[in-house]
Amino acid sequence: MNTALPEIRPLLDRGYPLLPESVKDTICKTAALIQVKKGETITRQGQLLRNAILVGSGYMKVYREGPEGEIFMYYLEAGHACAMTFVCAQASELSGVMISALEDSMVIMLPLSIIDRLMRESHEWNQFVVNTYRARFDNLLQAFDSVVFKKLDERLLDYLREQSAKISSRTLQITHQQIADDLHSTREAVSRLLKNMEQQGLLAINRNSLLLKTGIVRAS
């Protein structure tokens, strides 16, 4: 038996409270709501994008795939929109990124024609788009600064604390390879540092998961 999808309006009210009622009305009438399962990829590199993506609920990762693996860019959660999809959809360009769900999510797909209409009719929507570009650009700068200016052990500690805070849990269902991809490192280097942390009593390593001890999350 199929589970009915929630309506778009409650997702907009919770995640996008600053959008005016007229914009929310337009989105509700024209957008599609899709359910994305954990691990599912909804946008691939080279795909022609005809919709912008707004996250109604859940948690997603935006990244690129290169010859040596994934290149992490930023995360998306409820209330976030993907700036890359705005750019590609409006310019009728192929996607340069991958977007995958890290947990079961609800995604609002907004057609290009409606994006253009809202850009013409709503100052608040234009401001929302500008703020989206700024936020995602800041995410990219933070990722760049982390790689260039921080040692891998510092980046790993920050990463674990951030992931724990995102899901409000000390148990992270994640592999060493996934962490390495997100930190632009190698699995061997990440595994070595995690083993050191385990020996220090900061975490416990289980199969495809990590249990963070109280000491590692206290400063998050």
Residue, then its C-alpha position, 0 to 999 in steps of 0.5 A: m500500500n502506497t503512503a500518501l505524500p504530505e501536502i506542499r504547503p505545510l512544508l513551505d510554512r515550516g521550512y520557508p516562513l519568509l516567503p510571502e503567501s502569494v509565492k507559496d500559493t504559486i509553488c503549491k499550484t505548480a510544483a511537484l512533490i517527490q519522496v526520495k529514499k535514503g541513498e537515492t540520487i535525484t540529480r546526476q552530472g550531465q543531466l538536463l535540469r528542468n526544475a529547481i530543487l527545494v528541500g521540504s524535509g530530510y537531509m541531502k548531499v551535493y557533490r561532484e564525481g571525479p576520476e578519483g572519487e567524490i568531491f563534496m560541496y555542501y549539504l541541504e536540509a529543510g528550508h534550503a534550495c540548491a543554487m546549482t539547480f537554479v543556475c542550470a535550470q535557468a540557463s538550460e545547462l546540464s547539471g554539474v553536480m550530483i544530489s543524493a539523499l542521506e535520509d528519507s527526504m521530501v523534495i519540491m521540484l519547481p519548474l523553470s517557467i515558474i522560476d522565471r515568473l516568480m523572478r518577474e513578480s516577487h521581490e521577496w523571491n528574488q531576495f530568497v534566490v540571492n540569499t540561496y546563492r550567498a549561503r551555498f557560496d559560503n558553504l563552498l568557501q568553508a569547505f575550501d578553507s577547511v581543506v587548505f588551512k586545517k589539518l585532517d585531524e581537526r577537519l575530521l573532529d569538526y566533521l564528526r561533531e557537525q554530523s552528530a549535531k545534524i541528526s541529534s545522535r552520537t551514532l553515525q551510520i557512515t563508512h570510512q569511505q564516505i567520510a573520506d569523500d566528504l573530507h577530500s581525503t583517502r579512506e586509509a588516512v581517515s581510518r588511521l585517524l579514527k583508530n587513534m580517536e578510538q584508542q583515546g576513548l573518543l569514539a567506538i568503531n562499529r561496522n559501517s557506523l561510529l559511536l561518538k563518546t560524550g567527550i567528542v560532542r561536548a564542544s559541538 
